Amino acid sequence: MGLIVAINCNSERVDLNKSILNVIYVKIGNATIVAEVASTPEERSKGLSGREYMPDGRGMLFYYSESNPNAFWMKDMFFAIDIVWISETCTVININENVPPPSSLTSELKIYPAPKLTMSVLELSAGQSEILGLKIGDKVVYERSVINKHSRCIE
């Protein structure tokens, strides 16, 4: 049974911990997540850095116009996250669960590489991928509003 977060967010902009980004629904398997979209280099670089938390049922979607060998780190993070890797064929290809915030200097931060080329990456609060029942192979569908209209993953 999936979790559906019901709020009006058709291209809505929200203020979560003082960061304002476009928000869309992301459906993965039977779950629907409200996701802030980080689509510019500046937004992707900042990500969730400096945030104190991410509410349950919400996340940040890092969207790229092309598949990339993406890698993420936990610079300036204050909470653990799940990293959901999404392919250009709109499927979950890997999930890194409970990635801890850093306890070391920036120069010593662990890098979390994608197992394959990815078109998108979704970050959720730690434990949310399990609670929402997300799994490798799940189909991913994005709301059309702020995602590139040429993406194969839009509804």
N, C-alpha and C positions, 0 to 999 in steps of 0.2 A: 504494500500500500504506500503510495507516494504522498508527499506533503505538498500542498499547494498554498502558497502565501498570497492572500488576496488583498491587493492594494491597487489603486489606479496608477499605473506607471507607463502609460503610452508616451514614450519619449519624455517621461517625467525627469526632473532634476531633483536630487535629494541632497541634504547636507548630513553626511555621516562623518563625525569627527572632523568637521570643518573642511571637508573635501567635496567639491561639487562636480559631478560628472553626469553624463547621460546614463539613464537606467533602462534596462530592458528585461523581459522575461527570457530565461534560458531553460528549455525543457530537456532534461536528461533522463532517459528511461521513463519512469512514472513520476518523477519529481519535477517541480517547477521552482526555479530559483530566481530571485530578483537580483540582478547583477549590474553593478556600475561598469561602464565600458571604458577601458583605457585603450584608446586607439591611436593616440599621437605618441611620438617618441618621448615627449616630456611626461605624459601621463603614465606611459609604461615604465619609464625610468623611476618615477616616484612610487608607483604601485601603492601598497599598503604601508609603506614606511612612515613611521611616526604615529600611526593609528594606535589607539589603545585597545580596540576590539573590532570585530565584525559580527553584527547580530546574526542569530540563527536564521537560516532560510535566505540569507543574502550572501553575495560574494562579489569578487571583482573579476571581470572577463578581460583578458589581454588579447585583443584581436589584431591580427596581421593580415595584410592584403595578399600575402603569399605564404606558402609553407616555408618554415625556417627550422634550423637545428637549434631551437631555443634552449636557453639555460637560465635558471633563476637562482637568486641568492636571497638571504634574509636580512639585508642591510637595514639597520634602524627599525627592526621589527620588535614589537613588544608582546606578541602572542603567537602561539603555535597555529599552523595552518595545514590544510590538505591541499595538494596541488593536483588538479585534474588536467591531463594532457589530451587535447582534442585534435584529431587529424583533419586533413582537407576533405576526407570522405565523411565527415560529420559523425565520427565515432570516438568514444573514449578509448585511448590506446594505453593509458597508464594512470595510476593514482599513487602519489606519494602521500601517505597518511602521517599525520601528527609530526610535521616538520617543525622542530623547535626554534624558538627565537635564538639569536646568536648570544654566545657567552664569551666571545673573543673579539679581538680587533678586526676591523674591516679587512685588513690584508690577510687574515687567516680564515675568512668566512668560507664555509663549504658551498660548493656550486652544485645545483641540482639540474642535470642535463635531461633534455627530453630523450626518450628511448628511440624515437624516430622523428622525422620532420613533423612539425605541428603547425596548424593554422591559428589555433587559439589555445589559451591556457586559462583555467578558472581556478581562482584561489578562494577557499572557504575556511571558516574557523575550523580548527582541528576537531575531528569527530563527526563533522557534518556529512562527509561522503558516506560513512557507514550508516548514520541515522537516516539519511535520505535514500539509502539503498543503491547508491551509484556503484556501477561495476564496469570493468573493462568490456568493451563491445557494445555498450549502451549507445543508442542513437541520440544525437544532439540536434536540437532545433532552436533557432534564434527568432525572436520577434523581429520583424522587418525594419523597424523605425530608424535605428542609427547604425546598423551593420551594413557594410558594403552590399548594395543590391545585387551584386554578382556572386555573392557567396552561395554555395550549394546548400548551406545549412539553414537558410531562412524559410519561414513558413508563408 
